[in-house]
Amino acid sequence: MDLSTHPHKNVQNWLFFTAAMVFAMAVIGAITRLTESGLSMVEWKPLIGAVPPLSATEWERVFGLYKQTPEFIRKNSWMELADFKHIFFWEWLHRLWGRIIGLAFALPLAWFWIKRQIPAGYKGKFLATLALGGSQGFLGWFMVKSGLVDRPDVSHFRLAAHLLLAFAIYCVLLWLAFSLKPKNGGGTFCQKRHGWIAFALLTATITWGAFTAGLDGGMVYNTWPMMNAYWMPPEVTGLFSILHDPAAVQFFHRWVAIAAFIAVVSFGWRMKNFPLMGMIFGQVGLGIATVLSQVSIPFAALHQAGAMIVLGLMIHQLQTLHAAPKECSLSSKSL
């Protein structure tokens, strides 16, 4: 490793590694949601909660706590201890992985700080990123609480907020890592504007994807391209419906995804970014497969992973355009 030509390579590798862990966390979170495991851990123990039950007595105790929740009473009263252990595993792994990510970010940050290896201007950025990670833990518990009082599932708004914050942390880590990479080339303001429009549409698509997951909207209208016999199902009655009705939410997710697809493909073509173009085609295919399979866990988890990959490719491309001029060139005045 030639640190003379790239003095911050170690810091960059640390950021890439942490981003990869957040990527894995998002996939684990998707499986946790798809297996309906998220409400299995009733207690919030940030420090000692990393240790799972180690005795039959402790397993009976935590199972007893779960039996008092609306989810067990209304949906899972058939469960025995063995069934509970399965859903408990995914939520425990989800929380454990979050703790490991925190350590994987905080401990190297302290080391680089002590060794004075943090690049100029990045200390505040790294501390802000650490704060984002800490707030994600709180937001996760805030989401879980919404399903422990009087409803057998979590608020789809809180689920979306939890997912979007995870994606934001992932994007921030990648942005910081790519910003430390020696750059070649550049771009125009028009290209940057095109890219951020595509990124905004991707964010909207992901938001309504989280709403769809939170409302089990993927379990209705499992046909494509039409929704059974409809291009627009009768459940779509206005703004309220596309925020609360499962079928209407799925409808809006589909169409904002098409808008995002067009924007990303055209941006990828403009930038000659063929991996980005190929990945967005693959992501649309995974979305269709998820619907047609009635939200098969493998397809749905891959769909979430695909969203992370598309975002990562977008962040890389946008970072290369970060220093673009403020005006469009005469040859690139489109979008």
ABEGO torsion letter per residue (X at the ends): XBAAABAAAAAAAAAAAAAAAAAAAAAAAAAAAAAGAAAABABBBAAAAABBBABAAAAAAAAAAAAABAAAAAAAAABBAAAAAAAAAAAAAAAAAAAAAAAAAAAAAAAAAAAGABBBGAAAAAAAAAAAAAAAAAAAAAAAAAAAAABABBBAAAAAAAAAAAAAAAAAAAAAAAAABBBBEEBBAAAAAAAAAAAAAAAAAAAAAAAAAAAGAAABGBBOABBEABABBAABAEAAAAAABAAAAAAAAAAAAAAAAAAAAAAAAAAGBAAAAAAAAAAAAAAAAAAAAGGBAAAAAAAAAAAAAAAAAAAAAAAAAAABBABBBAAABBX
